[in-house]
């Protein structure tokens, strides 16, 4: 019942990797969304927004759905189709009026979208349900902010929304804030406390650190989740773990640059080259890589390599229950893309992306292919 224009991978909630601790104070904060229409979780990359939501949904007894947003959801029709696809995981056939509007032609006033969404949601009677919108900052459309704020102002809906973003949504949500209808989790809230840092390191790494080293780690990472995860990976390979902590920089950027470099260079040459090549793609599977790279490895061997990288906790996230599709953590991919330019020529990278677009077209995923073609300005694809 999922509209064909919405890839199913956008509807799969990421699973929490082993090693992450439950952060009870934040879980309890999110519990408040059961009594309010919306929770806003805003912080820069790497602060654990997605992990927190996924952990909370694991423990939530209410029906829940997930929508992974991207730049393609910037316009109202695309956003509404994604939202419909997510909710149809819980309520098959719902929001048909929204589907009809997206298939129509011409400009549709925002009031028509709003009324169609409210009317459709009001038909979903019964127990409350949760919809999580991840990476909402990629939408970047004030009209969608306004539409959601107006919908959430309705007192008759069973919908509770959880939004994660790198920045707080626009002023459209200010009315809801003033009315006390918003649960907010900020960067300051997401920073690991000293006790959470100690618990995480003890669980993620089989290394004993002194209290002084843990305090130093807390101070230098400033409770930044990605920094702690990078430290954990580095500590597994480090003969003198406390020395590594001493050498960390003092700011988020310094910590990430140092640790990403450390993690990357600790990998075998084969893995490093694979990471750099696959960073060209926002998401990928073994079958796609086999065709795109004209690989000497079989599709099965590429799948085994992907699972090996995921098991090593190298910021590779599986997007479906079959572990077929994967993507990198945004922060890790940014580092790989920065390095990629010094290892591959622009022509090589463009070639990979063109072949990926061609593969996606042949698989019927034309919207995904369009993203690569637009980036390359290859309108003849």
C-alpha positions as CSV (number, residue, x, y, z in Angstrom):
1,X,0.0,0.0,0.0
2,X,3.1,2.3,-0.2
3,X,2.9,4.8,-3.1
4,X,5.5,3.6,-5.7
5,X,7.3,7.0,-5.6
6,X,8.4,6.5,-2.0
7,X,11.3,4.0,-1.5
8,X,10.6,1.6,1.4
9,X,14.0,2.3,2.8
10,X,12.7,5.8,3.8
11,X,10.1,4.0,6.0
12,X,12.5,1.7,7.9
13,X,13.6,2.9,11.3
14,X,17.3,2.5,11.9
15,X,18.1,-0.1,14.5
16,X,20.3,0.9,17.5
17,X,23.8,-0.5,17.2
18,X,25.2,-2.6,20.1
19,X,27.1,-0.6,22.7
20,X,24.7,2.3,23.1
21,X,23.4,2.8,26.6
22,X,19.7,3.8,27.3
23,X,19.7,7.4,28.5
24,X,16.8,7.3,30.9
25,X,16.6,11.1,31.6
26,X,16.0,11.7,27.9
27,X,13.7,8.8,27.5
28,X,11.6,10.2,30.3
29,X,11.6,13.6,28.6
30,X,10.3,12.0,25.4
31,X,7.5,10.3,27.4
32,X,5.9,13.7,27.6
33,X,5.0,13.6,23.9
34,X,2.3,11.1,24.9
35,X,0.5,14.1,26.5
36,X,1.5,16.7,23.8
37,X,1.2,16.8,20.1
38,X,4.9,17.2,19.1
39,X,8.5,16.7,20.3
40,X,11.3,18.7,18.7
41,X,14.8,17.3,19.0
42,X,17.3,19.8,17.6
43,X,21.1,19.6,17.6
44,X,24.1,19.5,15.2
45,X,25.3,16.3,13.5
46,X,26.5,13.5,15.7
47,X,24.6,14.3,18.9
48,X,22.6,11.1,18.9
49,X,19.2,12.4,17.8
50,X,18.2,9.4,15.6
51,X,19.5,6.9,18.2
52,X,17.5,8.5,21.0
53,X,14.2,8.4,19.0
54,X,14.8,4.8,17.9
55,X,15.6,3.7,21.5
56,X,12.4,5.5,22.7
57,X,10.3,3.9,20.0
58,X,11.7,0.5,20.9
59,X,10.2,0.9,24.4
60,X,7.0,2.7,23.3
61,X,3.8,0.6,23.3
62,X,1.9,2.8,20.9
63,X,1.8,2.1,17.1
64,X,4.5,4.1,15.5
65,X,5.8,4.9,12.0
66,X,9.1,6.4,10.6
67,X,9.9,8.7,7.7
68,X,13.5,9.4,6.8
69,X,13.5,12.8,5.1
70,X,15.9,14.0,2.4
71,X,16.3,17.0,0.0
72,X,13.7,15.5,-2.3
73,X,11.0,16.2,0.3
74,X,11.4,19.9,0.0
75,X,8.2,20.5,-1.9
76,X,4.8,20.0,-0.4
77,X,3.6,17.2,-2.7
78,X,6.7,15.1,-2.2
79,X,6.6,15.6,1.6
80,X,2.9,14.7,1.8
81,X,3.4,11.6,-0.3
82,X,6.2,10.5,2.1
83,X,4.0,11.2,5.1
84,X,1.2,9.2,3.6
85,X,3.4,6.3,2.8
86,X,4.7,6.3,6.5
87,X,1.2,6.4,7.9
88,X,-0.1,3.7,5.6
89,X,2.3,1.3,7.4
90,X,-0.1,1.7,10.3
91,X,-3.4,2.5,8.5
92,X,-3.5,0.9,5.0
93,X,-5.3,3.0,2.5
94,X,-5.4,6.1,4.7
95,X,-5.1,9.7,3.4
96,X,-6.4,8.9,-0.1
97,X,-7.3,12.5,-0.7
98,X,-3.6,13.4,-0.2
99,X,-2.6,10.9,-2.8
100,X,-5.2,12.3,-5.2
101,X,-3.9,15.8,-4.7
102,X,-0.3,14.8,-5.4
103,X,-1.3,13.2,-8.6
104,X,-3.1,16.3,-9.8
105,X,-1.8,19.2,-11.8
106,X,-1.4,22.9,-11.1
107,X,-0.6,24.7,-7.9
108,X,-2.7,23.6,-4.9
109,X,-3.2,26.2,-2.0
110,X,-1.6,25.2,1.3
111,X,-5.1,25.5,2.9
112,X,-6.3,22.6,0.7
113,X,-3.4,20.4,1.7
114,X,-4.0,21.3,5.4
115,X,-7.7,20.5,5.3
116,X,-7.1,17.3,3.4
117,X,-4.5,16.2,6.0
118,X,-6.6,17.1,9.0
119,X,-9.7,15.4,7.5
120,X,-7.8,12.3,6.8
121,X,-6.2,12.2,10.2
122,X,-9.5,12.6,11.9
123,X,-10.7,9.4,10.3
124,X,-7.9,7.5,12.1
125,X,-9.9,7.0,15.3
126,X,-8.7,4.8,18.1
127,X,-5.6,4.8,20.3
128,X,-2.9,7.5,19.8
129,X,0.0,6.8,17.4
130,X,3.5,8.2,16.8
131,X,5.1,9.5,13.6
132,X,8.8,10.2,13.6
133,X,10.3,12.6,11.0
134,X,14.1,12.3,10.9
135,X,16.4,14.9,9.4
136,X,13.6,17.4,9.1
137,X,16.2,20.2,8.4
138,X,16.6,18.8,4.9
139,X,13.0,19.9,4.1
140,X,13.8,23.6,4.7
141,X,10.4,24.8,3.6
142,X,8.5,27.4,5.8
143,X,5.2,26.4,4.1
144,X,5.6,22.8,5.4
145,X,6.5,24.2,8.9
146,X,3.3,26.3,8.8
147,X,1.2,23.4,7.6
148,X,2.4,21.0,10.3
149,X,2.0,23.6,13.0
150,X,-1.6,24.3,12.0
151,X,-2.4,20.5,11.8
152,X,-0.8,20.0,15.3
153,X,-3.0,22.7,16.7
154,X,-6.1,20.6,16.1
155,X,-7.3,19.1,19.4
156,X,-9.1,16.2,17.8
157,X,-6.2,14.2,16.4
158,X,-4.6,11.0,17.7
159,X,-1.3,11.9,16.0
160,X,1.8,12.6,18.1
161,X,4.8,13.8,16.1
162,X,8.5,13.5,16.9
163,X,10.8,15.7,14.7
164,X,14.6,15.6,14.6
165,X,16.6,18.3,12.9
166,X,20.0,20.0,13.0
167,X,18.3,23.3,13.8
168,X,15.0,24.2,15.4
169,X,12.1,24.6,12.9
170,X,11.0,28.1,12.0
171,X,8.7,30.5,13.9
172,X,5.7,28.6,12.7
173,X,6.0,26.4,15.8
174,X,6.3,29.3,18.2
175,X,2.5,29.3,18.8
176,X,2.6,25.7,19.9
177,X,5.5,26.5,22.2
178,X,3.6,29.3,23.9
179,X,0.7,27.0,24.4
180,X,2.9,24.5,26.1
181,X,2.3,21.8,23.4
182,X,5.9,21.1,22.5
183,X,8.4,18.8,24.2
184,X,11.9,20.2,23.4
185,X,15.2,18.3,23.5
186,X,18.2,20.6,22.8
187,X,21.9,20.2,22.2
188,X,22.6,20.9,25.9
189,X,20.2,18.0,26.8
190,X,21.8,15.6,24.4
191,X,25.3,16.1,25.7
192,X,26.4,13.0,27.6
193,X,26.8,13.6,31.3
194,X,29.9,12.4,33.2
195,X,28.1,9.3,34.4
196,X,26.7,8.5,30.9
197,X,30.2,8.9,29.5
198,X,31.5,6.4,32.0
199,X,28.6,3.9,31.4
200,X,29.1,4.2,27.6
201,X,32.8,3.6,27.6
202,X,32.5,0.7,30.0
203,X,29.9,-1.0,27.8
204,X,31.4,-0.2,24.4
205,X,35.1,-0.9,25.1
206,X,36.9,-3.6,27.0
207,X,39.3,-1.1,28.5
208,X,39.7,0.2,32.0
209,X,40.1,3.9,32.3
210,X,41.0,5.9,35.3
211,X,38.5,8.4,36.7
212,X,40.8,11.2,35.6
213,X,40.9,9.8,32.0
214,X,37.1,9.6,32.0
215,X,36.8,13.2,33.2
216,X,39.3,14.3,30.5
217,X,37.3,12.5,27.9
218,X,34.1,14.1,29.0
219,X,35.7,17.5,29.0
220,X,37.3,17.2,25.6
221,X,34.3,15.7,23.8
222,X,31.9,18.0,25.7
223,X,29.5,15.1,25.8
224,X,29.3,14.8,22.0
225,X,27.9,11.4,21.1
226,X,29.8,11.0,17.8
227,X,33.0,11.9,19.5
228,X,32.5,9.3,22.1
229,X,31.7,6.7,19.5
230,X,34.8,7.6,17.6
231,X,36.9,7.3,20.8
232,X,35.4,3.9,21.4
233,X,36.5,2.6,18.0
234,X,40.0,4.1,18.4
235,X,40.4,2.7,21.9
236,X,39.9,-0.9,20.7
237,X,43.0,-0.5,18.6
238,X,45.1,1.6,21.0
239,X,47.8,0.1,23.2
240,X,47.9,3.2,25.4
241,X,44.3,4.3,25.6
242,X,44.8,7.2,28.1
243,X,47.5,8.6,25.9
244,X,45.0,8.8,23.0
245,X,42.5,10.7,25.2
246,X,45.3,13.2,26.2
247,X,46.0,14.0,22.6
248,X,42.4,14.9,21.7
249,X,41.6,18.4,20.6
250,X,39.4,20.6,22.7
251,X,36.5,21.5,20.3
252,X,34.0,19.3,18.5
253,X,35.7,19.9,15.1
254,X,39.1,19.2,16.5
255,X,37.9,16.0,18.1
256,X,36.1,14.8,15.0
257,X,39.0,15.6,12.7
258,X,41.5,13.8,14.9
259,X,39.3,10.7,15.6
260,X,38.0,10.3,12.1
261,X,41.5,10.4,10.8
262,X,42.5,7.8,13.5
263,X,39.6,5.5,12.7
264,X,40.1,5.7,9.0
265,X,43.8,5.0,9.0
266,X,43.4,2.1,11.4
267,X,41.4,0.2,8.6
268,X,43.1,-2.1,6.1
269,X,43.8,-0.6,2.7
270,X,41.0,-2.7,1.1
271,X,38.4,-1.2,3.5
272,X,39.7,2.3,3.2
273,X,39.4,2.2,-0.6
274,X,35.9,0.7,-0.3
275,X,34.7,3.4,2.1
276,X,36.0,6.2,-0.2
277,X,34.3,4.7,-3.3
278,X,31.0,4.0,-1.7
279,X,30.8,7.5,-0.1
280,X,29.7,8.7,-3.6
281,X,26.2,7.3,-2.8
282,X,23.6,8.4,-0.3
283,X,22.6,4.8,0.0
284,X,23.6,1.5,-1.6
285,X,23.3,-2.2,-1.7
286,X,25.6,-5.0,-2.8
287,X,23.7,-5.6,-6.1
288,X,24.1,-1.9,-7.0
289,X,27.8,-1.8,-6.1
290,X,28.5,-4.9,-8.1
291,X,27.2,-3.3,-11.3
292,X,28.4,0.2,-10.6
293,X,32.0,-0.7,-9.9
294,X,32.2,-3.6,-12.4
295,X,33.6,-5.4,-9.4
296,X,35.9,-8.4,-9.4
297,X,34.1,-9.4,-6.2
298,X,30.8,-11.3,-6.4
299,X,27.6,-9.7,-5.1
300,X,27.8,-12.1,-2.1
301,X,31.3,-11.1,-1.3
302,X,30.3,-7.4,-1.4
303,X,27.4,-8.2,0.9
304,X,29.8,-9.9,3.3
305,X,32.1,-6.9,3.2
306,X,29.2,-4.5,4.0
307,X,28.2,-6.7,7.0
308,X,31.8,-6.8,8.1
309,X,32.0,-3.0,8.1
310,X,28.7,-2.7,9.9
311,X,29.9,-5.2,12.6
312,X,33.1,-3.1,13.0
313,X,30.7,-0.2,13.9
314,X,32.2,2.0,11.2
315,X,29.2,4.2,11.1
316,X,27.4,2.1,8.5
317,X,23.7,1.9,9.1
318,X,21.4,-0.7,7.6
319,X,18.1,0.6,6.2
320,X,16.0,-2.5,6.1
321,X,15.4,-5.7,8.0
322,X,17.1,-7.8,5.4
323,X,20.3,-5.7,5.6
324,X,20.3,-5.2,1.9
325,X,20.4,-1.4,1.8
326,X,22.9,0.7,3.8
327,X,24.0,4.3,4.3
328,X,26.8,6.0,6.2
329,X,26.3,8.2,9.2
330,X,26.1,11.8,7.8
331,X,29.2,13.0,9.7
332,X,31.3,10.0,8.6
333,X,30.2,10.4,4.9
334,X,31.2,14.0,5.0
335,X,34.7,13.1,6.1
336,X,34.9,10.4,3.4
337,X,33.8,12.8,0.7
338,X,36.4,15.3,1.7
339,X,39.1,12.6,1.4
340,X,37.6,11.2,-1.8
341,X,38.6,14.2,-3.9
342,X,42.3,13.5,-3.3
343,X,42.0,9.8,-4.2
344,X,39.7,9.8,-7.3
345,X,39.4,12.2,-10.2
346,X,36.2,14.1,-10.8
347,X,35.6,12.0,-13.9
348,X,35.8,8.8,-11.9
349,X,33.3,10.0,-9.3
350,X,31.0,11.3,-11.9
351,X,31.2,7.9,-13.7
352,X,30.2,6.1,-10.5
353,X,27.2,8.4,-10.0
354,X,26.1,8.1,-13.6
355,X,26.3,4.3,-13.4
356,X,24.4,4.3,-10.1
357,X,21.7,6.5,-11.7
358,X,21.5,4.1,-14.7
359,X,21.2,1.1,-12.3
360,X,18.5,2.8,-10.3
361,X,16.5,3.6,-13.4
362,X,16.6,0.0,-14.5
363,X,15.4,-1.0,-11.0
364,X,12.4,1.3,-11.4
365,X,13.7,3.8,-8.8
366,X,13.6,6.9,-11.1
367,X,13.2,9.4,-8.3
368,X,16.4,8.1,-6.6
369,X,18.2,8.2,-9.9
370,X,17.0,11.8,-10.6
371,X,18.9,13.0,-7.5
372,X,22.2,11.9,-9.0
373,X,21.4,13.2,-12.4
374,X,20.4,16.6,-11.1
375,X,23.6,16.8,-9.1
376,X,25.5,16.1,-12.2
377,X,23.3,18.3,-14.3
378,X,22.9,15.4,-16.7
379,X,19.4,16.1,-17.9
380,X,19.6,13.6,-20.7
381,X,19.9,10.7,-18.3
